[in-house]
Amino acid sequence: MAYSAQQSADLATQTLILLADRPQDLAQFMEAAGLQPADIRNFASRPDIALFLLDFLVEDDDRLCSFANSLGVRPGDIMTARTALSGPGSYGWEAD
């Protein structure tokens, strides 16, 4: 499935909502982002949050598969959405 920038941002929003129900993953995300609990609301309004969230998912295969399953998408769809936000080649992959 091809993702537009808006669809990718929507998927990232769903990811953020899902993170709220997964304390261990949320803690890992906050640590990776250097965030404190009070920072989440401000961070959630940043324009680059979608890319950062999708990057967080693709960094770990188990996490990627778990979130993809919960979101009802294929793991590759998350990478496709990430690429729609940042452009091909931005994660070390070249465009076809």
C-alpha positions as CSV (number, residue, x, y, z in Angstrom):
1,M,0.0,0.0,0.0
2,A,1.3,3.5,-0.8
3,Y,1.0,6.1,1.9
4,S,0.5,9.8,1.6
5,A,2.2,12.1,4.1
6,Q,-1.2,12.6,5.8
7,Q,-1.9,8.8,6.0
8,S,1.6,8.4,7.4
9,A,1.0,11.1,10.0
10,D,-2.3,9.4,10.9
11,L,-0.5,6.1,11.4
12,A,2.0,7.8,13.7
13,T,-0.9,9.3,15.7
14,Q,-2.4,5.8,16.1
15,T,1.1,4.7,17.2
16,L,1.2,7.4,19.8
17,I,-2.2,6.4,21.2
18,L,-1.1,2.8,21.2
19,L,2.0,3.7,23.1
20,A,-0.1,5.1,25.9
21,D,-1.4,1.6,26.5
22,R,2.1,0.0,26.5
23,P,4.0,1.4,29.5
24,Q,7.2,-0.5,28.7
25,D,7.3,0.7,25.1
26,L,6.3,4.2,26.1
27,A,9.3,4.2,28.6
28,Q,11.6,3.1,25.8
29,F,10.3,5.7,23.5
30,M,10.7,8.4,26.1
31,E,14.2,7.3,26.8
32,A,15.1,7.3,23.2
33,A,13.7,10.7,22.7
34,G,15.2,12.1,25.9
35,L,11.7,13.0,27.2
36,Q,10.3,13.3,30.7
37,P,6.6,12.5,31.3
38,A,5.8,16.2,31.4
39,D,7.3,16.6,27.9
40,I,4.9,14.3,26.1
41,R,2.2,16.8,25.4
42,N,4.6,19.4,23.9
43,F,6.4,16.7,22.0
44,A,3.2,15.4,20.5
45,S,2.5,18.7,18.9
46,R,5.8,18.9,17.1
47,P,5.7,18.4,13.3
48,D,8.5,15.8,13.3
49,I,6.7,13.6,15.9
50,A,5.3,11.3,13.1
51,L,8.7,10.5,11.7
52,F,10.3,10.0,15.1
53,L,7.5,7.6,16.1
54,L,7.8,5.6,13.0
55,D,11.6,5.5,13.3
56,F,11.1,4.2,16.8
57,L,9.0,1.3,15.5
58,V,11.4,0.3,12.7
59,E,14.4,0.2,15.0
60,D,13.4,-3.1,16.5
61,D,11.9,-6.0,14.5
62,D,9.9,-7.4,17.5
63,R,8.5,-4.0,18.2
64,L,7.8,-3.3,14.6
65,C,5.8,-6.6,14.2
66,S,4.0,-6.1,17.5
67,F,2.8,-2.6,16.6
68,A,2.0,-3.5,13.0
69,N,-0.2,-6.3,14.3
70,S,-1.9,-4.0,16.8
71,L,-2.4,-1.3,14.2
72,G,-3.7,-3.8,11.6
73,V,-1.0,-3.1,9.0
74,R,1.9,-5.1,7.6
75,P,5.3,-4.3,9.0
76,G,6.5,-3.1,5.6
77,D,3.6,-0.6,5.6
78,I,5.2,1.1,8.5
79,M,8.4,1.5,6.6
80,T,6.5,2.7,3.6
81,A,4.7,5.3,5.7
82,R,8.1,6.4,7.2
83,T,9.5,6.8,3.7
84,A,6.5,8.9,2.7
85,L,7.4,11.3,5.4
86,S,11.1,11.5,4.9
87,G,11.7,10.5,1.3
88,P,13.5,7.5,-0.2
89,G,17.0,6.8,0.8
90,S,16.6,8.6,4.1
91,Y,16.9,5.4,6.2
92,G,19.8,3.9,4.2
93,W,17.5,2.5,1.6
94,E,17.5,3.6,-2.0
95,A,14.4,4.2,-4.1
96,D,13.4,1.5,-6.5
